[in-house]
Amino acid sequence: MGSANKPSPAAGLGMLGAGAVACAVCCAGPILGFLAATGIASVLGAVVFGSAGLVVVLAVTAVLWRRRRRRRRTQPCEPAGESGPTQVPTPRLRSHL
């Protein structure tokens, strides 16, 4: 009579297994949601950072390009007919004696 009221160890493991499965099913949604949000945030961060970097590079390039074009316009051009040696003034060196 004593053995009929005694619970078997296998029944306890079955309840533990069922509890673990229930926990995994219940918590899987929020965990996967958190991981998805983290991944989406990482992708968005990379896109925003990359876009900001691209805008900065394009702005700097545009400024340098405009500056270069202005310098080319303001420099005097050499006459097309002249060719040959060019006179370069020689600098005078000061001697301290």
CNS distance restraints for C-alpha pairs under 8 A (distance, minus, plus):
assign (resid   1 and name CA) (resid   5 and name CA) 7.41 0.50 0.50
assign (resid   2 and name CA) (resid   6 and name CA) 6.74 0.50 0.50
assign (resid   7 and name CA) (resid  11 and name CA) 7.19 0.50 0.50
assign (resid   8 and name CA) (resid  12 and name CA) 7.16 0.50 0.50
assign (resid   9 and name CA) (resid  13 and name CA) 6.63 0.50 0.50
assign (resid  10 and name CA) (resid  14 and name CA) 6.21 0.50 0.50
assign (resid  11 and name CA) (resid  15 and name CA) 6.37 0.50 0.50
assign (resid  12 and name CA) (resid  16 and name CA) 6.22 0.50 0.50
assign (resid  13 and name CA) (resid  17 and name CA) 6.02 0.50 0.50
assign (resid  14 and name CA) (resid  18 and name CA) 6.11 0.50 0.50
assign (resid  15 and name CA) (resid  19 and name CA) 6.06 0.50 0.50
assign (resid  16 and name CA) (resid  20 and name CA) 6.20 0.50 0.50
assign (resid  17 and name CA) (resid  21 and name CA) 6.19 0.50 0.50
assign (resid  18 and name CA) (resid  22 and name CA) 6.09 0.50 0.50
assign (resid  19 and name CA) (resid  23 and name CA) 6.08 0.50 0.50
assign (resid  20 and name CA) (resid  24 and name CA) 6.14 0.50 0.50
assign (resid  21 and name CA) (resid  25 and name CA) 6.14 0.50 0.50
assign (resid  22 and name CA) (resid  26 and name CA) 6.01 0.50 0.50
assign (resid  23 and name CA) (resid  27 and name CA) 5.92 0.50 0.50
assign (resid  24 and name CA) (resid  28 and name CA) 5.65 0.50 0.50
assign (resid  25 and name CA) (resid  29 and name CA) 7.49 0.50 0.50
assign (resid  27 and name CA) (resid  31 and name CA) 6.20 0.50 0.50
assign (resid  28 and name CA) (resid  32 and name CA) 5.92 0.50 0.50
assign (resid  29 and name CA) (resid  33 and name CA) 5.96 0.50 0.50
assign (resid  30 and name CA) (resid  34 and name CA) 6.03 0.50 0.50
assign (resid  31 and name CA) (resid  35 and name CA) 6.23 0.50 0.50
assign (resid  32 and name CA) (resid  36 and name CA) 5.99 0.50 0.50
assign (resid  33 and name CA) (resid  37 and name CA) 6.03 0.50 0.50
assign (resid  34 and name CA) (resid  38 and name CA) 6.09 0.50 0.50
assign (resid  35 and name CA) (resid  39 and name CA) 6.14 0.50 0.50
assign (resid  36 and name CA) (resid  40 and name CA) 6.03 0.50 0.50
assign (resid  37 and name CA) (resid  41 and name CA) 5.94 0.50 0.50
assign (resid  38 and name CA) (resid  42 and name CA) 6.09 0.50 0.50
assign (resid  39 and name CA) (resid  43 and name CA) 6.22 0.50 0.50
assign (resid  40 and name CA) (resid  44 and name CA) 6.06 0.50 0.50
assign (resid  41 and name CA) (resid  45 and name CA) 5.94 0.50 0.50
assign (resid  42 and name CA) (resid  46 and name CA) 6.17 0.50 0.50
assign (resid  43 and name CA) (resid  47 and name CA) 6.16 0.50 0.50
assign (resid  44 and name CA) (resid  48 and name CA) 6.02 0.50 0.50
assign (resid  45 and name CA) (resid  49 and name CA) 5.90 0.50 0.50
assign (resid  46 and name CA) (resid  50 and name CA) 5.80 0.50 0.50
assign (resid  47 and name CA) (resid  51 and name CA) 5.94 0.50 0.50
assign (resid  48 and name CA) (resid  52 and name CA) 6.08 0.50 0.50
assign (resid  49 and name CA) (resid  53 and name CA) 6.16 0.50 0.50
assign (resid  50 and name CA) (resid  54 and name CA) 6.11 0.50 0.50
assign (resid  51 and name CA) (resid  55 and name CA) 6.17 0.50 0.50
assign (resid  52 and name CA) (resid  56 and name CA) 6.28 0.50 0.50
assign (resid  53 and name CA) (resid  57 and name CA) 6.18 0.50 0.50
assign (resid  54 and name CA) (resid  58 and name CA) 6.09 0.50 0.50
assign (resid  55 and name CA) (resid  59 and name CA) 6.09 0.50 0.50
assign (resid  56 and name CA) (resid  60 and name CA) 6.18 0.50 0.50
assign (resid  57 and name CA) (resid  61 and name CA) 6.04 0.50 0.50
assign (resid  58 and name CA) (resid  62 and name CA) 6.05 0.50 0.50
assign (resid  59 and name CA) (resid  63 and name CA) 6.25 0.50 0.50
assign (resid  60 and name CA) (resid  64 and name CA) 6.20 0.50 0.50
assign (resid  61 and name CA) (resid  65 and name CA) 5.97 0.50 0.50
assign (resid  62 and name CA) (resid  66 and name CA) 6.13 0.50 0.50
assign (resid  63 and name CA) (resid  67 and name CA) 6.15 0.50 0.50
assign (resid  64 and name CA) (resid  68 and name CA) 6.09 0.50 0.50
assign (resid  65 and name CA) (resid  69 and name CA) 6.28 0.50 0.50
assign (resid  66 and name CA) (resid  70 and name CA) 6.21 0.50 0.50
assign (resid  67 and name CA) (resid  71 and name CA) 6.29 0.50 0.50
assign (resid  68 and name CA) (resid  72 and name CA) 6.36 0.50 0.50
assign (resid  69 and name CA) (resid  73 and name CA) 6.39 0.50 0.50
assign (resid  70 and name CA) (resid  74 and name CA) 6.35 0.50 0.50
assign (resid  71 and name CA) (resid  75 and name CA) 6.28 0.50 0.50
assign (resid  78 and name CA) (resid  82 and name CA) 7.75 0.50 0.50
